[in-house]
Amino acid sequence: MKTVEVQTRPFESLKGSHPTLYQAVRDVFPETVELRRHIRQHPELAFEETETAKLVAAKLSEWGYEVRTGVGGTGVVGLLKGKAPGPVVGLRADMDALPMNDEIEEPYKSSRPGVAHTCGHDAHTSILLGVAQAFAKTGLEKGSLKVIFQPAEEIGKGAQAMIKDQALEDPKVDVMAGLHVHPTIRTGEFSLASAEFTCAAVDIFELQFKGKGGHAAHPHQTVDPIMMAAQALVALQQIVSRQTDPLDSVVLSFGQLKAGTKATIIPDTVTVAGTVRTLKPETRAQMEEKIRSISEGVARGFGGDCTLDYQYGPPSIKVGDVPRRLLEETIGTLYGPDALKDTLPSMGGEDFSYFSNEVPSVFFRLGTRGENERTAFPNHNSQFDVDEEAFLYGISVLIALTNQFLENEKGDFR
């Protein structure tokens, strides 16, 4: 039997297949691009997004949303109520920038040295504003739309702060969705891992090895913490290679090692800092004790001591079965079944995970690599930029997916 390759359909195909959606997206697209360029040019760091929040709140108020500001610090929540009761749909975008220089050669390049939207949160914010504006024009027949503009994703604290500040309550959110722009995927395409957990939990730790310093010429008179740390770094890798199921996913990496003041002095202490990335919650729960046990054992074997400071960050993103199915159906209907690419889970972190552990959710990647090579730079690169045509796809899918959620009569998304 001959295999027929299914082609991804372009945005313009919606003009014939989904004319109302097509026109709604086209109507908001110019302002979406304008807003994105303004935000890119005026980036703000985590929990400092005051001007971005003012812009978002002003637009939502202009479009008729009930607006709450200062949520979780600098977050903004907009609520649009439908004519009849129904599910409450939450859509989230993050607003903060990174502490690095912007080196693109575009008129909308960052005007602030050392601060740049090189992860794409300017795109996320403007895309969600485009969605919000489109729904404001049409209104909702039933249910409610809650648009959540989150601070401080880059430090993994904004989502948790907004949840503590009741962002998911009054009315209680039933289902959520979010997206992240990505240059590894072409404009017009999307990706989502088929696993339950699609993005890793992110924890960091610091080990301090304590010995007795002295002259490097007489190591037998010391308790050498450098040797403790060296042995421990090697031994700790056995957690991944020998204590974890090979079919599971764990990353244990070290990023800092601080020791000594001079080549001829054995120091009293050595500090090592690293990160642990896990997908499964049950695997994550074991890591702190394993690191502690091995490190303390090595230190004692050398006659020294070791202390562990272990900090838990965002958990894994959990994708619900129903939200996943509705996203797959939405993208397939609009752009063809080949438009959604199956990918592997990421060991990177994303604090949308806090929302996904509270509410049935789906979080997917939006392709932003266009024909111009300037859109191929990776996230967190100083020349990162996006193909703005991708906004057409992001806005249209979020609108259609929201409508799918709202049409769920039982409101059961588990």
Order of alpha helices (4+ residues) and beta strands (2+ residues): alpha-alpha-alpha-beta-beta-beta-alpha-beta-alpha-beta-beta-beta-beta-beta-alpha-alpha-beta-beta-beta-alpha-beta-beta-alpha-beta-alpha-beta-alpha
